[in-house]
Amino acid sequence: MPLSLLMPTSPIFSQKKLPSIYCKSEGSSFHSSPRINGSHAPSYPLSVSLSPTKSPCQLPSASLMTSQSPSSPLKYPLSICVPKIQLPFVADTKPYLVKGKRPGRIEIPTLMAVQLGLSAGTPRGDEEVRVEAEGYSVYCKRGRRGKMEDRYSAAVDLDGDPKQAFFGVYDGHGGSRAAEFVSKNLDKKVMAEVSKTGEDAAIDHAIREAYLTTDTDVLKEDLSGGTCCVTVMIRKGNLFVSNAGDCRAVLSRNGVAEALTSDHHPSRQDERDRIEALGGYVDRCHGVWRIQGSLAVSRSIGDKHLKQWVIAEPETKMLEINSEFEFLILASDGLWNKVTNQEAIDFVRPFCVGLDNPNPFPACKKLVELSSWRGSFDDISVMIIPLQHFAS
């Protein structure tokens, strides 16, 4: 197939005056020719054939030939004859560079498998978890340090009673295996211990035994790392709030924040005294108090290598739900390190108080986004429980 080449950047051609690249008939020439710098003008006729010699389909060849033109200052004006085939080059178009285009962003989907029912655990490695259910809402977001290590559990309608439930938030460290195990088993342990006593006065003891039994099971399973816990059991119009570590429960009492748990940090004087009495030591590293220069919490489930000093025994508080109790926030320290108790209550109230249909889920998400915007690198998990839903 014949080819015709035009080189707009060549000094032989001038784009502004480049003639049409079509010929009307064989052997015809154009009326005007592109100008050639006199110093580079050839002193001999030029003829170049661009037609392939071995092509099975022969078309008329394209040639470049010179002839005299009285209207051109060139000694050897240039005339081009090609077949009537339109070439992709447009004479009047200015040459341009094709800029590299950034390839489209590759979206890698993650499996969002939130298990609801007796125990709902945060799937490992997910970017976020969203749960909107009757009686509670949850939003968890992975931090910027690695895989998601936070977990939660939610068990409602216990023993067929819609006013009885168990909720928990678990902040894993050193991996997610301990938090995963606790989120799937602690509620069952608590219910088993409560069924043995049958008396509300002994529920705090039942919860303690459930925490310690679960801790023993984690050690037997030889699971790496550990987990902080905050749980609430709702039974017969009462709240039983427990914690081990720095996950926290905050109550809204007519819009006033009330912390129902106390964080277990080595800097707490009673915790420090207990650790030192057992032969351990507490020091401050980069502004954070740690046990044996390692863990920044003094109570947790798991942490086999520090079990001599880090205990799983929870602190439990019981309250009777009344008309002043609006909602309860359970959250990991990823929230509380950046957002104060009262700020959290103020953010949630417009979504939960004074509405015919409270919608706490957007409040969960806004709290997580606020903490992240303020610079939290940790996993952040927030659970909101409207308490009037469980009032007797």
N, C-alpha and C positions, 0 to 999 in steps of 0.2 A: 504493500500500500504506500503510495507516495506520501512524503512528509514535508512539511514546510516549517521552518524554524524562524522565529523572530526574536531577537535579543534586544529588548528595550533599553537595557543598561549598557549596551555596546556603544562605543564612541562613533560607530558607523551610522547609527540611527538617531533620529531626533523624534521623540514621541509626539510632540505637538503637531508635527507635519507629516506623520506617517500616513500614507494613503491607504485606501481600502485594500484588503487582501484577496479580493475576488477578481477574476478576469472574465470578460464577457465572451470571448471566443479564443480558440487556440491561436497562439502566436501574437495576440493583441498585447499592447503595452499600456501603461497608465499615462495619464496626461502630465503628471508631475512626479518628481522623484525626491526622495529624502536627500538632504544635503550631506555632503561628506567633507570633512576638513581637508583643505587642499593639500596639506603636508602628508596626509595619509591616503590620498586618492591613488588608486592603482594606475599605472601607465600602460596597462594592457587589458584587453577584453577579458571578462570573467564569465565563466559558465560552469555551474555546479549542478550535477544531477543528484537528486535526493531520492530517487525511486529505487526500491530494492531490486536486486538483479535476479533473485531466486524465488520471488513471491509467486504462488500459484495463480493469483488473480492480479494481472497487470493492469494498472491504471495509468492514464497519461502522466508522464513524469513532470516534476516541477523543476524549473531551471531558473537560474539567475543569469541575465544577459545584459550587456551594456549596449547603448546606442546613443547617438548624438541627439541632444535636445537643445534647440535654440533658446528655450526659456529657462534653461538651467545653467548656472555658472560652472557646473561640473564638466570636466573634460569627458568623463565617462559616466553619464547618468545611469541609474540602475532601474531596470524594469523586471517585474516579477510576474510569472504566469504559473498559476496552480489550478488544480481541479476545483470545481465549485463546491467545496466542502468548508463549512464554517469552522474555524478554529476557536478554541476556548479563549484566546486572548483578544481583548477589546483594545483597539488602538488608543482610544482617548482615555483609558483608565490609567491612573498613575500607579506605578509599582508600589507595593506595600509588603511589609513583613507580616507573616502569619504568627500571631502571638500564641504561645503554648497555653492550652486550656487545662485548668486543674481538674483532675478526674472527680467524679461524683463521690460523695461520702458513702462509705460502706456501712450499712446498719447491720449490726450483729444482734439478733433478737435473743432475749433471755427468757427462760421458762419461768412463768409466774404461776406457781402451783401452791396457792395458799390453802392449807387444809383446815376446814372448819369442822366443828363438832366438839367432841370431848376435849380435844387438845389441838390447837392450831399452832404450828411452828413456822417460823420464817424460813423459806427455802434458802439453802446455802448458795452464796454467790450472787443473789439477785441485787439489782440496783436499788429497788424500792419495793415495798409491800403496801398495798391499799386494802383496807377492809372496812366496809360499812355494814353493820349488822344491827339487829334490834337489841338495844341495851348497851351498845359500845361501838366505838370506832377506833381504828388503828392506822397509823402511818409510820413506816420505817424507811429510812434512807441510808444507803451505804456511805460510809465516810471516804476520805481520800487516802487512807493508809493501806488498804488491802481489801480482802473479801469481807462480806457482811458477817459479823459475829453476834449481832443482836438477835434475840428470839422473843416470842411472846406466846402466851397461851390464853385461851378463853373457853370456859365451859359454862353453859347456861342451862336453865331448866334441870338443875340437879335433882335427882330423885323425883322427877316429874313436877317439881315445884318451880313455877316461873319467877318466883321471888328469891330463888337461891342460885348463886353463881360463884364462880372462881375465876379470877383474872390474874395475870402475871406478866411482868416484863423482865427479861434476862439479858444482862450485858456481859457477853463472853470476852475473855482475854486469853491470849496464847492459843488461839484457834477457836472454832465454833462447836467442837464436838461436845464439850461439857454443857454449854447452853442448849444445844439441840436435845441432849438427853434429859436435862432438867425440864425443859418446856413440854416434853411428852410424858413425863412421869410424876412430877411433883404434885400436880392436882389429884392424881389417883391416890398417891400416898396420903395426902391430906384427908381425902374423903374416907379412906380406909381407917385412918386413925380416929376421925370424928365418929364414925359408925361404932367404934369400940366404946367410946365414952357415953355418947348420947345426951350429954349435958352441955349447955352453953358455957357454963363456968369453967369447963375443962378443955374448951376448944383451943385456947392459947397453948396448952400443953400438947395437944394433938398436933398442932401446926409445928411446934418445936420438934417433936419426934419425927414428923414427916420430913422436915429439912435435914435432920441428922441421918435418917435412914437413906435419903436420896444421896447425900454426900458419901456415905459408905458405899453405895452402889457405884457411884462415879469412880471411886478409888479402886473398887474391885474390877471395873471394866478397863482400868488403866487408861482412862481418857486423858489426853493432854490438856493443859490449861485449866481454867476454871471459869466461874461465872458469878456475877453479882445478881441479886434477886430483889424484887419488890412484888409482893402479892397482896391481894385482897379477897377475902371470902365474905360473901353476903349471905346471911342466914337469919331468918325470922326477924328481919328489920334491923339487924346489927351488922356493923362493919368490923372485920378482924383484919387489920393491916399489919403486915410483917415485912421485914427487910433484913438482908445480909449484904453489906457492901454499900455502894454509893448510888444505886438506883433509888428514886425518891417518889413518895406519894404526897400530893398537895391537894387539900380540900378547899373548895370555894364555899365559905359560910357567909351568905348574903353579900357576896362580892369581895370578901376579905380572904386573903390567902392564909391558909393554916397548914404548915408542914406536919404530916402525921408520922413521919419517919425521921430518923437522925442518921446522917451519913457515917459509915464506919471507915474513918481514915486514921492512919497511924498518928496523925497530929492531935487527935482527940486525947485528952489527958488520961481518961480511964482506959482507953485502948492501949496507949503507950505504956502505962504502968503494967497492964496485964502482959504485954509482950516482953517487957524487960524482966518481969518476975519469972518468966519461963526461959530466960537465958538468951532471948533475942535482942536485937538492937534496932533502933529507928534513927535514920539520918535523913538529911535534906539534900537532895540532888537536883540541881538546876531548878530550885524553887519548889520542888515537890517532895513531900515527906514519904519515905518508902521503908518497908520492912526488909532488913538484910540487904539494903541497897537495891531491891528488886521491885516488889509489888506495892502499889500505891493505895491499896485497900487492906483493911485488917480483918475483914470477914468475907467469906465467899464459900461457894460449894466447889469442891475440886482443889486445884493447886497442891498436888501431892507433895511437891518438893518443899513446900512451906507449911505443911499441915501442922507442924508443932506449934506454930504461932498464929496461923490464919485459921480461924474456926468457922464453922457453918451455922452456929447457933443464932437464930434470928431474934430480933426484938419485936414484940407484938403489942399492938394497942387496939382496944375494943371501944367502939362508939355506937350509940343508937342513932339511927337515921331519923332526923326530924325535918320540919318544914324549912329550916334555915340551910340545910345541906342541898346545894345546887348540883354540883358535879365533882368528880374526883379525877385528877390527872396522875397517871402513872407514867414515868419516863426514865430513860437511861441518863447517865451523866453527860452524854453528848448534848442534851438540852440544857441541863441545869448549870453547866459550866459557862454558858453564855447568856442565859435568860433567867431573871430572878423569879421567885415564886409569884409575886404580885403581878409582874408583867405577864406571866403565863395566864393567870386568872383573868386579867383585863382583856387579853386577846380572845379568850374562849367565850366569855359571857355573852357577847352579841349573837353568838351562834346557838346558844343553849338556853338562855333565860328570857322569859317574856314572849316566847314564840309558841304558836299552836303546834308546830312540827319542828322541834329542835333538830339541827343538823350539825353535829360536832365534827364530822370528818374534815370539812375545809379548815376548821380551827386547828386540827392536828397537823395538817399540811403547812399551814401558815407558821406555826410554832417551829416546825423543823426547818423551814426556809429561813426564818429569822435567825436561828442559831447558826445555820450554815453561812448566811450572809455576814454574820459577825465574826466568822473565822474558825468555826469548829471543823476540825479534821476528823473527828470521831464519828462512828456510827450513831445515828440519832433515831430513837424510837419513842413514840408518844401514843398513849392510849387514853381516851376520854370516856368516862362512864357517867351518864346522867343518873343521879342517885334517886330522884323521885320515881323513876321507872321501877325501882325495887323497894320503895317505901311500903310498909304494911298498911 
